[in-house]
Each structure stands twice: as C-alpha cells, then as structure tokens.
Amino acid sequence: MRFAFSVLATAMTFALGSSTSLSAQLPTAEETVAFIVMGVADNPELALYIPDGKVTREQISSSPARYELLAANPYEQTKFGFSVSQDRDCVYDITLEVLDQPEVTFRIEARLDFSGVWAIDDGRDSVSFEGLMFDCSPKTECRQFFDGNRFGGGTRSNARIKKAGAFFQDNFCPGAPF
C-alpha cells in the first residue's frame, strides 16, 4: 500500500499525455482542471520513472471528469478514484480516494476557485496560478499530493500546463481582470 501511495504521488508530479476528452473533442472544463491539477489526459499509461511500477488510468466520464487510476508493481496494486466536478462558475471540487481496499480509509477533498486568478507563472519546476483559492482536507494527506496553487514539476511540461490554464481562462473562467 505504501508503494501505491508513493507511485500515485509521483504520477501526479510526472504524468504526461495529450489533452482531449472521451469524445475526441475539446476538453471539458472539468477535464482541463484534471490536466492542470494531475496531468490526467488521454494517454492510458502515465509516463513515470518508477522501477517495476506504473500508473494507468481509465476515464469514466467527461463532465464531471471521473477517472480510475491503477498504481501497480509486481507485488501489489491499488486503484484510486479521481474526480473533478464543477460547483459553479470557476469553482471545482476534486476528490482522490482509494477504491479497492475497504480497510483503507484514504480520501482527499479539495476545492479550487479560479475566479481570482490574475496570472499563470512559470516557476523553476512548476506553474503557479496566482490568485487561485485552494482548500484541501485532510491537510496531512493533501501536502503529499498538492502544493497549494502550484502544479506540475518533474518531467511535466510547464508550457503545456500554462497552455491548459490559458485555454481554461479563455473558455471557462476568465479570472480576475488584473
């Protein structure tokens, strides 16, 4: 189980893929947020540097965006559910939970409010959404997976995250005017 959590945490940092929806059209708002937050996209296997392990994903729906992520190595596997749903304009709820182990209570819930985003900036190894309101619980688990308003890192392309952020602002939530 410990391996699966570290694999999934790494997957969130190192995931790659293209960004199209189930129907091969432009991504929905929820799919765009899923890509920004976790790098979840079309590619069924997330590209990772994990010896003997991998994370695969299956998209269940586009809106809300729901995915099953399978973190596996030759010795164990854990299935996670990841979902993004729109609460109202510019406000999205995300959930990450273990699906296949009833004895394990693991669930992260977060709310992202993009309405105040006024800049999307490159950092050294991630992209910062300045003005994003991010609330996540439980705090200890959230810190393992999320870094407030910063997303990306590792081998994920900052340029793709910024492009997704611009697409999101152009099509779903303009953010703050300045």
N, C-alpha and C positions, 0 to 999 in steps of 0.2 A: 504494500500500500504506500509506503514511504517513497518508493521509486516512482510510482504513478503520479504522486503529487509533484515530485521534482521534474518529471517528464512534462507534465502539463504546464508547470510554471515556466519551464524552458520553452515549451511550444508557444506560449503567449509572447515570449521575447523573440523567438526566432522564426515564427511562422511566415511563410511566403505563399503567394498564389495570385491569380488574376481576380478581378472583382466584377463578376456578373452574377445574376440571380438564377434561381432554379429555372426560370423560363427563358434564359439566354437573352434577356432584355437588360435595360439599365438596372442597376441595383436599386432596391427599395431603400427608404430612409433607414430602416432597421438593419438591413444588410450592410449599409455603408457604415453605420455605427459599429457593427460587429467587426468589420475590417479594421476600422480605426483602433478599436479597443484591443482586439486579439489577433488581427491578421487573418481572420477566417475569411476564406474566399472559395473559389471554385475547385482548386486543387484538392483531391480527396486525401492525399497524404501530405502532411505538413513537413516541410524540409527542416530537419533537425540534425544537430551534431550530438547524438546520444548513442554511445556504443551499445549495440544489440537491442536498441529500442526505437520505437517510432510512435507517432500520434497520427491517427487517421480521423477524418471527420465525415459525417453524413449530414446533409442539410435536410431537415424535416419540413420546414415551411419558410416562406419569404417574409410574410408580414402577419404576425410577428415572426422575426427571424429566429428559428429554432434549429439547433444542431446537436448531434450526438458526437462526442469526441472519445475515441478509444486510445488510451495510453497503454502501451504493451511492450513487454520484453519477453524473452523466452521463459521467464519464471512466473510472471504474474501480469494481470491486466486489470484496468479499471475503466469503467465507462462513466463519462461525465455528460451532463446536460448543460448546454449554454444557450441562453435565450436573450433576445433584445426585443422589448416591446415599447411602443410609443404611448406615453401617458397623455401628453398634449403637445401642441406645437413646441418643438425644440427640447422637450423633456423625455428622456428614455430611461427605462428600468432594465437592468441586466441581472441575470441570475446565473450562477455557476454552482452545480451540485453533483454529488456522486449519485449515480442512478442504480448501480447493480450490486451494492453491498448494504443491505438493510441495517447491519450492525454498525455502519459508519455514518455518523451524523456530520455531514460537511455540506454547507450551503452558504454561499456568499450572495448578498443582495446589494446592488448599488443603484444610485440614481444620478444621472448625468443631465445637467441643464446647460444646453449650448447657447441659450438666448443672449448671454452676456459676452460671448467670445468676440474679442476685438482683434486678435492676431493669432496666427499659426506660425510658430517659430521653430527653426532647427536648433536643437541642442547638439552636444557632442555625440550622443548616442541615442537620442530620442527626439520626438517632436512635442512641443508644448502648445497646448490650446489655452492661450491667455484669456482669463475671464470665465473659464469653464467652472461651474459649480459641480463638485463631485462629492457625494456622500456614500459611504460604503460601510457595511457591517457584516459580521463582526470584525472589528478593527485589526486584530492579530492576523487573521487569515487574509484580509484584504491587502495588508502590507506585503504578503508573499506574492501576490499576483498583480497588484496595481500600484502606480506611483502618482496618485493624485491626477493632475491634469496632463501628465506626460505619458506618451505611448510610443511603442516601438523599441528600438535597441537591437543589439546583436546584429544579425545579418538582414533584418528587415530594412527595407528601403525607406529612408526618411522622405525622399521625393515622392514615393507612392502614397505615404501617409498624408503628406501635405496636399497632394492632388486629390485624395479622397476627402480631406477636410474642405478644400475649395469646392468640390462637387457638392458636398453636403450643404455648404452655405449657399451656393447658387440655386440649389433645387429644393431644399427642405427647411432651412433655418438661416436667415441672413445674419444673425448675430447682432452685436452692438454696432452702431454706425461709426463709432470712433473710440 
